[in-house]
Each structure stands twice: as structure tokens, then as C-alpha cells.
């Protein structure tokens, strides 16, 4: 918040030094409603980025920006009927795979395929069991 305060103060000082008055800036003359909405949205984005950096790290911010790009392209396709280009689809796939690899446990990355398969089977059938075919082969 203090960074925005000092930024606004410095901008007003620059406009006052250049124009000699702040009347038009304070009354927002020459700005349409959509321009004010853009300024408001950018202020919200700045606050959310500050929140992310305070409670998370820069990697999470990069993933948030990439997820926003993904959401924007999906909403654009739904609302405006735009057809995504190959580069956009490939970029979204890279973001999804990268997010998956970043957030999965490191044990999965270091384990073999059979270890992962066994953990998935144990997870789906419950602890202490493997699969149906193995128990029928043993005559249970």
C-alpha cells in the first residue's frame, strides 16, 4: 500500500510540475468509464501479486499468470468463438504438465513405474490388497 501511495504522490508531483495544476487529474476529465475500470482492475492485480509474493514465492506467481492465460483463452473461446491457435494450445499443455510436475510428491518422480503402479493399485483397492486377479490366482 505504501508503494502505491508514494507512486501516486510522485506522479502528482510530476504532473503539477509539468502542467502547473492538478484540476483535470483530480476530476478525472477525459477518462471514460472503461478507462477507469482498466485502472481499477490493474490496481486489483497489483494487490493480488503483492499478496502472492507475501504468502508464496515467485514460482507460484508464474503459475498463477499461466493459469490466468489458460482461463482467458477458454473464456475467449466460449464467449467470442475464437479458435485457439496451435501455439496457444501447446503453451497451455506445457503449463499443465509443468504444474503437475511441480506439485506432485518428489517420491513419485524418483520412483520407478512399477512403484507408482503399485501405489495406485493400493490406493484404489485399499491398503493390504492388490488387485482382484492376484487374489483369485492364489485361491482365496
Long-range contacts (C-beta under 8 A, 24 or more apart in sequence): 4-43, 4-46, 59-102, 63-95, 63-98, 63-99, 63-102, 66-95, 66-98, 66-99, 67-95, 67-99, 69-95, 70-95, 70-96
